[in-house]
Amino acid sequence: EADASAVLLYNDNKVEGIDSRKSDAFYELLADLKAKNVPVHGCGVQAHWNAAGVGWNRPPTPRSVKAQVRRLGQLGLTVNFSEMDVRVSQLPANLRQIAQRQIFHDLLAAALSEPAFDG
């Protein structure tokens, strides 16, 4: 028998912003589970960003992260970054720490500005 007090989270990667089909599918899956009264309490986002990335591999914008956390929170879910890193090896050495610090700061600040974000 399952523990009725267990906190259940759904976890996935490449879903931290609102600007992709995968992010929309993540949201729609969780909305469907909640509508069916499946006991899911929150979601985890595996945030693996590439400071030099382009297209699918670029970091999301802070606005996109904030919007994703907000809409997941509106489903009654908590949101966390279950994994988080910023790859910088493709940048010039003198820009690596600057870029990494800025991306971490901007995206965490955006997420933390939403009540549903819990870490």
C-alpha positions in Angstrom: 0.0 0.0 0.0 1.3 3.5 -0.9 2.0 6.1 1.8 -0.9 8.5 1.6 1.3 11.3 2.8 4.0 10.9 0.2 4.7 13.9 -2.0 4.6 12.9 -5.7 6.6 14.9 -8.3 6.8 14.5 -12.1 10.3 15.2 -13.4 11.5 16.0 -16.9 14.2 17.9 -18.8 14.0 20.7 -21.4 10.7 22.0 -20.0 11.9 25.0 -18.0 10.4 27.6 -20.4 7.2 28.0 -22.3 8.7 28.2 -25.8 8.7 24.6 -27.0 6.3 21.8 -27.9 7.9 19.7 -25.2 7.2 22.3 -22.5 3.6 22.6 -23.7 3.3 18.8 -23.6 4.7 18.7 -20.1 2.2 21.3 -19.0 -0.7 19.5 -20.7 0.2 16.2 -19.2 0.3 17.6 -15.7 -3.0 19.5 -16.3 -4.6 16.3 -17.5 -3.3 14.4 -14.4 -4.6 17.1 -12.1 -8.0 17.1 -13.9 -8.2 13.3 -13.4 -7.4 13.8 -9.6 -4.1 11.9 -10.0 -2.2 12.7 -6.8 0.7 14.7 -8.2 1.9 17.5 -6.0 4.6 19.1 -8.0 7.1 18.9 -10.8 10.8 18.9 -11.2 12.7 20.5 -14.0 16.1 19.2 -15.1 17.7 22.5 -16.1 20.8 21.8 -18.3 21.8 25.0 -20.1 24.5 25.8 -22.6 25.8 29.4 -22.4 27.0 29.2 -26.0 23.9 27.3 -27.2 21.7 28.3 -30.1 18.2 27.2 -31.1 17.0 24.3 -28.9 20.3 24.4 -26.9 20.2 28.0 -25.8 19.1 28.9 -22.3 15.5 30.1 -22.0 14.7 33.7 -21.3 13.8 34.7 -17.7 10.3 35.7 -18.9 9.8 32.2 -20.4 10.9 30.5 -17.1 8.7 32.8 -15.0 5.7 32.0 -17.3 6.3 28.3 -17.1 6.6 28.3 -13.3 3.4 30.5 -13.0 1.3 28.3 -15.2 2.4 25.1 -13.5 1.7 26.8 -10.1 -1.8 27.7 -11.3 -2.4 23.9 -11.6 -1.7 23.8 -7.8 1.7 22.3 -8.3 5.0 23.2 -6.7 8.0 23.6 -9.1 11.7 22.9 -8.5 14.9 22.7 -10.5 15.8 19.1 -9.7 19.1 19.5 -11.6 20.8 22.7 -12.7 24.0 23.4 -14.6 25.3 25.9 -17.1 27.9 24.6 -19.6 30.4 27.2 -20.6 33.3 25.2 -22.2 32.5 26.6 -25.7 32.9 30.3 -24.5 36.2 32.1 -24.4 37.9 31.5 -21.0 37.6 35.1 -19.9 33.8 35.0 -20.3 32.9 31.7 -18.7 32.4 32.7 -15.1 30.6 35.9 -16.1 28.2 34.1 -18.4 27.6 31.3 -16.0 26.9 33.7 -13.1 24.5 35.8 -15.2 22.5 32.9 -16.5 22.2 31.3 -13.0 21.2 34.6 -11.5 18.7 35.6 -14.2 16.9 32.3 -14.5 16.8 31.6 -10.7 15.6 35.1 -10.0 12.8 34.6 -12.5 11.8 31.3 -11.0 12.1 32.6 -7.4 9.7 35.4 -8.2 6.9 32.9 -8.5 5.2 31.6 -5.3 5.0 28.0 -6.8 8.8 27.7 -7.0 10.2 25.8 -4.1 13.8 25.3 -5.0 
